Amino acid sequence: MRPDPNCLLQQHLNEAGLSRKGLARRLNDLGFTRGLRGMRYDHGSVLRWIGGRRPREPVPGLLAEIFSLRLGRQVSREDIGMPCGTVPLNLGREFPHSWEEGVASVTALWRADVERRRFLLDSTFALGAGSAGIVRWLAAPDGERLSASGTRRVGPSDVAAIHEVTRSFGELDNRFGGGSIRGPVVRYLHTAVTPLLREGAYGEATGRSLAAAAAELTRLAGWMAYDLEQHGLAQRYLIQALGLARGAGDHALCGEILAGMSHQAVYIGHPRHGLELARAAVEAAKRSGVGSLLAEARVLEAHALALLGERTACAGALHEAEIAFDRRKPQSEPGWIGYFDEAYLSAKSAHCLRDLGDGERAVRQARRSLVMDGRYVRGKMFNLSLLATALVHTGELEEACQAASSALDLADNIQSARTRTYVADMCRRFAPYAAEPRVAELLERGRGRAASGRTPAREPVGV
């Protein structure tokens, strides 16, 4: 739905005798004097605001100040059609143009999420959201200088605390799913990280460390929303996490977030979009030199190609993933990529092979995926269900039932909508053999588990 035009802004523009270009220039100049050095608005920005789009904070207040000075009387945000407390419906869907924009956008997103704003809870995945900004960043990846002169001194201990929270919540997410954990993560972002970003005083090195730490935790909150199949909300978080990582100048973390965005797009049935995101992740991984990340990006590219039926290209991407994996140096890589090991690579390869109809090779890879770190309980459930469905494809019904039963045992203790979707997918693949007593028993148990929570209206294709 198109927003209503902002007639009040146009009226004040006319009264002040300003052109759209003139207003944008004054806004950028005023922002610079306030330490907001990344503001680069132009006449097109003003035209969009007149058309009903709402600028990010702190722009509305600065615009009101400009009109007050120009007209010689007090002009409020309400006077120009931008009242306090109004949250734009597209909050978080645009890749930020600058560090200041990114801070304003992501902190507003955290706050709206804590307040459980209905438009966020009900939001759906928007194909292509943030794409224009991502393309601009890929073309010109170097970020701006980060420093701030706020009232609160930010030091290494503040950054270390964010990393520790991310590590702890990440472990809980892998064991129990995002259902009961995402709320505390978002509250921490809003109450503890927002003041550091909005009121902090820090130099270049600390600013980049803070941006990267905030990006990691924002990415985790988005991944948890994805796990709950709140796909519109997850997309907004991942876009804003990418903006923070870009501000940090961290190409590796940017690539990891792009990989997560590809994972989500493929899962919900947009393999072409997932392919574009995976290839963007490949470029970021090459810039970073992180071998595990390049392997991950390549295998996600392969999965998208498999779902598009491009067998030869998929095989090529899988080969590139294996080469990158063999060349990686785990001891010198970021800690957040530690989950990507041979088991993870094998699982994604098994998905590709199964979706291409190569059941026997899919089974071999799925077996290898089970030689995995025991901390990843949800991941093991996914891999067991993957093995079960691959075995069904090859006619190994008895072993398939055993693997499926083990997957259901794990699913009972995980609060994850994706887990229920994997169970539903297993049931669908076992359904042709429902006459077999063991299968009938399994289906009854699986359908009860799949129905124990919300299931998506559209069946994901990437499970």
TORNUMI-31925 format. One record per residue (C-alpha): chain; residue number from 1; y, x, z; residue in three letters. Coordinates in nm, 2 decimals. Layout:
  chain  resi      yy      xx      zz  resn
      A   NUM       Y       X       Z   ALA
...
! end
This chain:
  chain  resi      yy      xx      zz  resn
      A     1    0.00    0.00    0.00   MET
      A     2    0.34    0.14   -0.10   ARG
      A     3    0.59    0.17    0.19   PRO
      A     4    0.91   -0.04    0.19   ASP
      A     5    1.22    0.14    0.06   PRO
      A     6    1.45    0.29    0.33   ASN
      A     7    1.77    0.11    0.23   CYS
      A     8    1.95    0.23    0.55   LEU
      A     9    1.91    0.59    0.45   LEU
      A    10    2.05    0.51    0.10   GLN
      A    11    2.34    0.33    0.25   GLN
      A    12    2.44    0.62    0.47   HIS
      A    13    2.40    0.86    0.18   LEU
      A    14    2.64    0.65   -0.03   ASN
      A    15    2.89    0.62    0.26   GLU
      A    16    2.88    0.99    0.33   ALA
      A    17    2.94    1.07   -0.04   GLY
      A    18    2.64    1.30   -0.04   LEU
      A    19    2.40    1.37   -0.33   SER
      A    20    2.03    1.39   -0.25   ARG
      A    21    2.05    1.77   -0.33   LYS
      A    22    2.35    1.80   -0.10   GLY
      A    23    2.18    1.63    0.19   LEU
      A    24    1.87    1.85    0.15   ALA
      A    25    2.08    2.16    0.15   ARG
      A    26    2.26    2.06    0.47   ARG
      A    27    1.93    1.98    0.63   LEU
      A    28    1.78    2.32    0.54   ASN
      A    29    2.10    2.50    0.67   ASP
      A    30    2.10    2.30    1.00   LEU
      A    31    1.73    2.37    1.05   GLY
      A    32    1.79    2.74    1.00   PHE
      A    33    2.06    2.75    1.26   THR
      A    34    1.81    2.59    1.50   ARG
      A    35    1.54    2.85    1.43   GLY
      A    36    1.34    2.64    1.19   LEU
      A    37    1.33    2.90    0.92   ARG
      A    38    1.06    2.74    0.71   GLY
      A    39    1.25    2.42    0.60   MET
      A    40    1.27    2.41    0.22   ARG
      A    41    1.35    2.05    0.14   TYR
      A    42    1.51    1.95   -0.20   ASP
      A    43    1.64    1.64   -0.37   HIS
      A    44    1.28    1.52   -0.44   GLY
      A    45    1.22    1.52   -0.06   SER
      A    46    1.52    1.30    0.00   VAL
      A    47    1.41    1.07   -0.29   LEU
      A    48    1.07    1.02   -0.12   ARG
      A    49    1.24    0.93    0.21   TRP
      A    50    1.46    0.68    0.04   ILE
      A    51    1.14    0.54   -0.12   GLY
      A    52    1.00    0.48    0.23   GLY
      A    53    0.81    0.80    0.32   ARG
      A    54    0.89    0.92    0.66   ARG
      A    55    0.97    1.29    0.71   PRO
      A    56    0.80    1.49    0.99   ARG
      A    57    0.97    1.57    1.31   GLU
      A    58    1.23    1.70    1.38   PRO
      A    59    1.38    1.60    1.05   VAL
      A    60    1.49    1.24    1.14   PRO
      A    61    1.70    1.37    1.43   GLY
      A    62    1.85    1.64    1.22   LEU
      A    63    1.94    1.39    0.95   LEU
      A    64    2.11    1.16    1.20   ALA
      A    65    2.31    1.46    1.33   GLU
      A    66    2.42    1.55    0.97   ILE
      A    67    2.54    1.19    0.91   PHE
      A    68    2.72    1.19    1.25   SER
      A    69    2.92    1.50    1.16   LEU
      A    70    2.99    1.38    0.81   ARG
      A    71    3.11    1.03    0.90   LEU
      A    72    3.28    1.11    1.23   GLY
      A    73    3.09    0.87    1.44   ARG
      A    74    2.75    0.86    1.62   GLN
      A    75    2.47    0.79    1.38   VAL
      A    76    2.12    0.73    1.54   SER
      A    77    1.78    0.77    1.40   ARG
      A    78    1.75    0.39    1.40   GLU
      A    79    2.07    0.37    1.19   ASP
      A    80    1.90    0.56    0.91   ILE
      A    81    1.57    0.37    0.93   GLY
      A    82    1.38    0.64    1.12   MET
      A    83    1.34    0.51    1.48   PRO
      A    84    1.17    0.71    1.75   CYS
      A    85    0.81    0.62    1.81   GLY
      A    86    0.73    0.52    1.46   THR
      A    87    0.42    0.71    1.34   VAL
      A    88    0.37    0.74    0.96   PRO
      A    89    0.05    0.59    0.84   LEU
      A    90   -0.02    0.90    0.63   ASN
      A    91    0.01    1.13    0.94   LEU
      A    92   -0.20    1.44    0.89   GLY
      A    93   -0.30    1.38    0.53   ARG
      A    94   -0.05    1.62    0.38   GLU
      A    95   -0.08    2.00    0.38   PHE
      A    96    0.23    2.13    0.56   PRO
      A    97    0.49    2.32    0.36   HIS
      A    98    0.59    2.54    0.66   SER
      A    99    0.49    2.64    1.00   TRP
      A   100    0.75    2.41    1.16   GLU
      A   101    0.63    2.12    0.96   GLU
      A   102    0.27    2.20    1.05   GLY
      A   103    0.34    2.21    1.42   VAL
      A   104    0.53    1.88    1.41   ALA
      A   105    0.25    1.72    1.21   SER
      A   106   -0.05    1.84    1.40   VAL
      A   107    0.10    1.77    1.75   THR
      A   108    0.20    1.42    1.64   ALA
      A   109   -0.16    1.37    1.52   LEU
      A   110   -0.30    1.48    1.86   TRP
      A   111   -0.07    1.25    2.04   ARG
      A   112   -0.15    0.95    1.81   ALA
      A   113   -0.52    1.02    1.86   ASP
      A   114   -0.49    1.03    2.24   VAL
      A   115   -0.30    0.70    2.22   GLU
      A   116   -0.59    0.57    2.01   ARG
      A   117   -0.36    0.44    1.74   ARG
      A   118   -0.54    0.18    1.54   ARG
      A   119   -0.44    0.32    1.20   PHE
      A   120   -0.62    0.64    1.29   LEU
      A   121   -0.93    0.48    1.42   LEU
      A   122   -0.95    0.25    1.11   ASP
      A   123   -0.86    0.52    0.85   SER
      A   124   -1.09    0.60    0.56   THR
      A   125   -1.14    0.92    0.37   PHE
      A   126   -0.87    0.96    0.10   ALA
      A   127   -1.00    1.14   -0.20   LEU
      A   128   -0.77    1.43   -0.28   GLY
      A   129   -0.56    1.42    0.04   ALA
      A   130   -0.40    1.75    0.09   GLY
      A   131   -0.52    1.88   -0.24   SER
      A   132   -0.18    1.96   -0.39   ALA
      A   133   -0.08    2.17   -0.08   GLY
      A   134   -0.42    2.35   -0.09   ILE
      A   135   -0.36    2.44   -0.45   VAL
      A   136   -0.02    2.58   -0.37   ARG
      A   137   -0.16    2.78   -0.09   TRP
      A   138   -0.44    2.93   -0.31   LEU
      A   139   -0.17    3.03   -0.56   ALA
      A   140    0.05    3.19   -0.29   ALA
      A   141   -0.16    3.26    0.02   PRO
      A   142    0.07    3.48    0.22   ASP
      A   143    0.20    3.29    0.52   GLY
      A   144    0.55    3.31    0.67   GLU
      A   145    0.64    3.52    0.97   ARG
      A   146    0.56    3.34    1.30   LEU
      A   147    0.78    3.38    1.60   SER
      A   148    0.96    3.14    1.83   ALA
      A   149    1.22    3.16    2.11   SER
      A   150    1.13    2.85    2.32   GLY
      A   151    1.15    2.81    2.69   THR
      A   152    0.78    2.89    2.77   ARG
      A   153    0.65    3.24    2.73   ARG
      A   154    0.31    3.25    2.55   VAL
      A   155    0.08    3.54    2.61   GLY
      A   156   -0.27    3.66    2.54   PRO
      A   157   -0.41    3.47    2.84   SER
      A   158   -0.29    3.14    2.69   ASP
      A   159   -0.47    3.22    2.36   VAL
      A   160   -0.78    3.33    2.54   ALA
      A   161   -0.79    3.00    2.73   ALA
      A   162   -0.79    2.81    2.40   ILE
      A   163   -1.08    3.02    2.27   HIS
      A   164   -1.28    2.97    2.58   GLU
      A   165   -1.23    2.59    2.57   VAL
      A   166   -1.34    2.60    2.20   THR
      A   167   -1.65    2.80    2.28   ARG
      A   168   -1.75    2.57    2.57   SER
      A   169   -1.69    2.24    2.38   PHE
      A   170   -1.86    2.38    2.07   GLY
      A   171   -2.18    2.45    2.27   GLU
      A   172   -2.18    2.10    2.41   LEU
      A   173   -2.12    1.95    2.07   ASP
      A   174   -2.43    2.13    1.93   ASN
      A   175   -2.65    2.02    2.22   ARG
      A   176   -2.54    1.66    2.26   PHE
      A   177   -2.33    1.56    1.96   GLY
      A   178   -1.96    1.47    1.95   GLY
      A   179   -1.98    1.12    2.10   GLY
      A   180   -1.89    1.20    2.46   SER
      A   181   -1.70    1.52    2.40   ILE
      A   182   -1.43    1.46    2.14   ARG
      A   183   -1.20    1.27    2.37   GLY
      A   184   -1.16    1.56    2.62   PRO
      A   185   -1.11    1.80    2.33   VAL
      A   186   -0.82    1.60    2.19   VAL
      A   187   -0.66    1.55    2.53   ARG
      A   188   -0.67    1.93    2.58   TYR
      A   189   -0.50    1.98    2.25   LEU
      A   190   -0.23    1.73    2.34   HIS
      A   191   -0.17    1.83    2.70   THR
      A   192   -0.23    2.21    2.69   ALA
      A   193   -0.18    2.33    2.33   VAL
      A   194    0.12    2.11    2.22   THR
      A   195    0.36    2.27    2.48   PRO
      A   196    0.26    2.62    2.36   LEU
      A   197    0.33    2.53    2.00   LEU
      A   198    0.64    2.32    2.05   ARG
      A   199    0.81    2.50    2.34   GLU
      A   200    0.66    2.85    2.32   GLY
      A   201    0.83    3.19    2.30   ALA
      A   202    0.62    3.45    2.12   TYR
      A   203    0.64    3.73    1.88   GLY
      A   204    0.46    3.78    1.55   GLU
      A   205    0.12    3.90    1.67   ALA
      A   206    0.10    3.64    1.95   THR
      A   207    0.22    3.37    1.71   GLY
      A   208   -0.06    3.44    1.47   ARG
      A   209   -0.32    3.45    1.75   SER
      A   210   -0.20    3.12    1.88   LEU
      A   211   -0.20    2.96    1.54   ALA
      A   212   -0.56    3.08    1.48   ALA
      A   213   -0.68    2.96    1.82   ALA
      A   214   -0.52    2.62    1.77   ALA
      A   215   -0.67    2.60    1.42   ALA
      A   216   -1.02    2.66    1.56   GLU
      A   217   -1.00    2.39    1.82   LEU
      A   218   -0.84    2.15    1.58   THR
      A   219   -1.12    2.22    1.33   ARG
      A   220   -1.38    2.15    1.61   LEU
      A   221   -1.21    1.81    1.69   ALA
      A   222   -1.22    1.72    1.32   GLY
      A   223   -1.59    1.82    1.30   TRP
      A   224   -1.67    1.60    1.60   MET
      A   225   -1.49    1.31    1.43   ALA
      A   226   -1.70    1.39    1.12   TYR
      A   227   -2.02    1.38    1.33   ASP
      A   228   -1.91    1.04    1.46   LEU
      A   229   -1.85    0.94    1.09   GLU
      A   230   -1.49    0.87    1.15   GLN
      A   231   -1.42    1.02    0.81   HIS
      A   232   -1.05    0.94    0.76   GLY
      A   233   -0.97    1.09    1.10   LEU
      A   234   -1.19    1.39    1.05   ALA
      A   235   -1.02    1.46    0.72   GLN
      A   236   -0.67    1.46    0.88   ARG
      A   237   -0.78    1.70    1.14   TYR
      A   238   -0.93    1.94    0.89   LEU
      A   239   -0.62    1.94    0.67   ILE
      A   240   -0.40    2.02    0.97   GLN
      A   241   -0.64    2.28    1.10   ALA
      A   242   -0.62    2.44    0.75   LEU
      A   243   -0.24    2.44    0.78   GLY
      A   244   -0.26    2.62    1.12   LEU
      A   245   -0.50    2.88    0.98   ALA
      A   246   -0.28    2.94    0.69   ARG
      A   247    0.01    2.99    0.93   GLY
      A   248   -0.20    3.25    1.11   ALA
      A   249   -0.26    3.43    0.78   GLY
      A   250   -0.64    3.40    0.85   ASP
      A   251   -0.81    3.38    0.52   HIS
      A   252   -1.16    3.37    0.68   ALA
      A   253   -1.08    3.08    0.90   LEU
      A   254   -0.91    2.90    0.61   CYS
      A   255   -1.24    2.95    0.41   GLY
      A   256   -1.44    2.81    0.70   GLU
      A   257   -1.23    2.50    0.72   ILE
      A   258   -1.25    2.45    0.35   LEU
      A   259   -1.63    2.48    0.37   ALA
      A   260   -1.63    2.21    0.64   GLY
      A   261   -1.42    1.98    0.42   MET
      A   262   -1.67    2.04    0.13   SER
      A   263   -1.96    1.96    0.37   HIS
      A   264   -1.79    1.63    0.46   GLN
      A   265   -1.71    1.53    0.10   ALA
      A   266   -2.06    1.59   -0.02   VAL
      A   267   -2.21    1.40    0.28   TYR
      A   268   -2.01    1.08    0.21   ILE
      A   269   -2.09    1.08   -0.16   GLY
      A   270   -1.81    1.28   -0.33   HIS
      A   271   -2.00    1.58   -0.47   PRO
      A   272   -1.74    1.66   -0.74   ARG
      A   273   -1.46    1.68   -0.47   HIS
      A   274   -1.70    1.87   -0.25   GLY
      A   275   -1.76    2.12   -0.53   LEU
      A   276   -1.38    2.18   -0.57   GLU
      A   277   -1.35    2.24   -0.20   LEU
      A   278   -1.65    2.47   -0.19   ALA
      A   279   -1.50    2.68   -0.47   ARG
      A   280   -1.17    2.70   -0.29   ALA
      A   281   -1.37    2.82    0.01   ALA
      A   282   -1.54    3.09   -0.21   VAL
      A   283   -1.19    3.22   -0.30   GLU
      A   284   -1.08    3.23    0.06   ALA
      A   285   -1.41    3.40    0.16   ALA
      A   286   -1.36    3.67   -0.11   LYS
      A   287   -1.01    3.74    0.02   ARG
      A   288   -1.14    3.77    0.37   SER
      A   289   -1.44    3.99    0.30   GLY
      A   290   -1.66    3.80    0.54   VAL
      A   291   -2.01    3.80    0.39   GLY
      A   292   -2.16    3.51    0.59   SER
      A   293   -1.86    3.29    0.49   LEU
      A   294   -1.91    3.37    0.12   LEU
      A   295   -2.28    3.29    0.15   ALA
      A   296   -2.20    2.96    0.33   GLU
      A   297   -1.94    2.87    0.06   ALA
      A   298   -2.18    2.95   -0.22   ARG
      A   299   -2.47    2.74   -0.07   VAL
      A   300   -2.23    2.44   -0.02   LEU
      A   301   -2.13    2.49   -0.39   GLU
      A   302   -2.50    2.48   -0.48   ALA
      A   303   -2.56    2.16   -0.28   HIS
      A   304   -2.27    1.98   -0.46   ALA
      A   305   -2.41    2.10   -0.80   LEU
      A   306   -2.76    1.98   -0.70   ALA
      A   307   -2.62    1.63   -0.64   LEU
      A   308   -2.44    1.64   -0.97   LEU
      A   309   -2.77    1.72   -1.14   GLY
      A   310   -2.65    2.06   -1.26   GLU
      A   311   -2.98    2.25   -1.21   ARG
      A   312   -2.90    2.58   -1.37   THR
      A   313   -2.56    2.61   -1.21   ALA
      A   314   -2.71    2.52   -0.87   CYS
      A   315   -2.97    2.80   -0.91   ALA
      A   316   -2.69    3.04   -0.99   GLY
      A   317   -2.49    2.94   -0.68   ALA
      A   318   -2.80    2.97   -0.46   LEU
      A   319   -2.86    3.32   -0.60   HIS
      A   320   -2.50    3.42   -0.52   GLU
      A   321   -2.55    3.28   -0.17   ALA
      A   322   -2.85    3.50   -0.12   GLU
      A   323   -2.68    3.81   -0.25   ILE
      A   324   -2.38    3.75   -0.02   ALA
      A   325   -2.61    3.68    0.28   PHE
      A   326   -2.80    4.01    0.22   ASP
      A   327   -2.48    4.21    0.21   ARG
      A   328   -2.32    4.06    0.52   ARG
      A   329   -2.24    4.26    0.83   LYS
      A   330   -2.27    4.02    1.12   PRO
      A   331   -2.15    4.27    1.38   GLN
      A   332   -1.81    4.29    1.22   SER
      A   333   -1.76    3.92    1.15   GLU
      A   334   -1.56    3.66    1.35   PRO
      A   335   -1.76    3.50    1.63   GLY
      A   336   -1.71    3.14    1.50   TRP
      A   337   -1.93    3.22    1.19   ILE
      A   338   -2.22    3.33    1.42   GLY
      A   339   -2.40    3.00    1.36   TYR
      A   340   -2.46    3.08    0.99   PHE
      A   341   -2.79    3.26    0.99   ASP
      A   342   -3.11    3.26    0.78   GLU
      A   343   -3.21    2.92    0.93   ALA
      A   344   -2.88    2.76    0.82   TYR
      A   345   -2.90    2.91    0.47   LEU
      A   346   -3.26    2.80    0.44   SER
      A   347   -3.17    2.44    0.55   ALA
      A   348   -2.89    2.41    0.29   LYS
      A   349   -3.12    2.56    0.02   SER
      A   350   -3.39    2.30    0.11   ALA
      A   351   -3.13    2.02    0.07   HIS
      A   352   -3.06    2.15   -0.28   CYS
      A   353   -3.42    2.18   -0.38   LEU
      A   354   -3.52    1.84   -0.24   ARG
      A   355   -3.23    1.67   -0.41   ASP
      A   356   -3.33    1.83   -0.74   LEU
      A   357   -3.69    1.70   -0.69   GLY
      A   358   -3.85    2.04   -0.62   ASP
      A   359   -4.05    1.92   -0.31   GLY
      A   360   -4.28    2.22   -0.27   GLU
      A   361   -4.00    2.48   -0.26   ARG
      A   362   -3.79    2.25   -0.04   ALA
      A   363   -4.08    2.24    0.21   VAL
      A   364   -4.10    2.62    0.22   ARG
      A   365   -3.73    2.65    0.28   GLN
      A   366   -3.73    2.37    0.54   ALA
      A   367   -4.01    2.55    0.73   ARG
      A   368   -3.80    2.86    0.74   ARG
      A   369   -3.50    2.66    0.87   SER
      A   370   -3.69    2.58    1.19   LEU
      A   371   -3.69    2.95    1.30   VAL
      A   372   -3.36    2.89    1.46   MET
      A   373   -3.15    2.94    1.77   ASP
      A   374   -3.26    2.68    2.03   GLY
      A   375   -2.90    2.61    2.13   ARG
      A   376   -2.84    2.41    1.81   TYR
      A   377   -3.03    2.09    1.91   VAL
      A   378   -2.86    1.86    1.67   ARG
      A   379   -2.91    2.12    1.39   GLY
      A   380   -3.28    2.13    1.47   LYS
      A   381   -3.30    1.75    1.45   MET
      A   382   -3.15    1.76    1.11   PHE
      A   383   -3.38    2.04    0.99   ASN
      A   384   -3.69    1.86    1.12   LEU
      A   385   -3.59    1.54    0.94   SER
      A   386   -3.53    1.75    0.63   LEU
      A   387   -3.88    1.89    0.65   LEU
      A   388   -4.02    1.55    0.71   ALA
      A   389   -3.86    1.40    0.40   THR
      A   390   -3.95    1.71    0.19   ALA
      A   391   -4.32    1.67    0.30   LEU
      A   392   -4.31    1.30    0.20   VAL
      A   393   -4.20    1.41   -0.14   HIS
      A   394   -4.51    1.63   -0.17   THR
      A   395   -4.75    1.37   -0.03   GLY
      A   396   -4.82    1.56    0.30   GLU
      A   397   -4.79    1.24    0.49   LEU
      A   398   -4.96    1.34    0.82   GLU
      A   399   -4.75    1.65    0.87   GLU
      A   400   -4.44    1.45    0.76   ALA
      A   401   -4.50    1.20    1.04   CYS
      A   402   -4.54    1.48    1.29   GLN
      A   403   -4.21    1.64    1.19   ALA
      A   404   -4.03    1.30    1.18   ALA
      A   405   -4.16    1.22    1.53   SER
      A   406   -4.03    1.55    1.66   SER
      A   407   -3.69    1.48    1.50   ALA
      A   408   -3.68    1.14    1.67   LEU
      A   409   -3.76    1.30    2.01   ASP
      A   410   -3.45    1.51    1.98   LEU
      A   411   -3.23    1.23    1.84   ALA
      A   412   -3.28    1.03    2.16   ASP
      A   413   -3.05    1.26    2.35   ASN
      A   414   -2.78    1.31    2.09   ILE
      A   415   -2.46    1.10    2.06   GLN
      A   416   -2.40    1.14    1.69   SER
      A   417   -2.36    0.89    1.41   ALA
      A   418   -2.48    1.15    1.16   ARG
      A   419   -2.80    1.18    1.36   THR
      A   420   -2.85    0.80    1.32   ARG
      A   421   -2.79    0.84    0.94   THR
      A   422   -3.05    1.11    0.91   TYR
      A   423   -3.29    0.88    1.09   VAL
      A   424   -3.21    0.59    0.86   ALA
      A   425   -3.26    0.82    0.56   ASP
      A   426   -3.60    0.93    0.69   MET
      A   427   -3.70    0.56    0.73   CYS
      A   428   -3.59    0.49    0.37   ARG
      A   429   -3.81    0.77    0.24   ARG
      A   430   -4.11    0.68    0.45   PHE
      A   431   -4.08    0.31    0.36   ALA
      A   432   -4.31    0.31    0.05   PRO
      A   433   -4.60    0.42    0.28   TYR
      A   434   -4.54    0.15    0.54   ALA
      A   435   -4.90    0.02    0.51   ALA
      A   436   -5.02    0.34    0.68   GLU
      A   437   -5.05    0.28    1.06   PRO
      A   438   -4.89    0.61    1.16   ARG
      A   439   -4.60    0.54    0.92   VAL
      A   440   -4.56    0.19    1.04   ALA
      A   441   -4.53    0.31    1.40   GLU
      A   442   -4.28    0.57    1.30   LEU
      A   443   -4.07    0.33    1.10   LEU
      A   444   -4.05    0.09    1.40   GLU
      A   445   -3.93    0.36    1.63   ARG
      A   446   -3.69    0.51    1.37   GLY
      A   447   -3.53    0.17    1.28   ARG
      A   448   -3.47    0.11    1.65   GLY
      A   449   -3.30    0.45    1.68   ARG
      A   450   -3.09    0.40    1.36   ALA
      A   451   -2.97    0.06    1.48   ALA
      A   452   -2.87    0.19    1.82   SER
      A   453   -2.52    0.26    1.70   GLY
      A   454   -2.28    0.22    1.41   ARG
      A   455   -2.42    0.30    1.07   THR
      A   456   -2.21    0.36    0.76   PRO
      A   457   -2.15    0.08    0.52   ALA
      A   458   -2.20    0.33    0.24   ARG
      A   459   -2.51    0.54    0.24   GLU
      A   460   -2.42    0.92    0.24   PRO
      A   461   -2.59    1.11   -0.04   VAL
      A   462   -2.58    1.45    0.13   GLY
      A   463   -2.83    1.41    0.41   VAL
! end
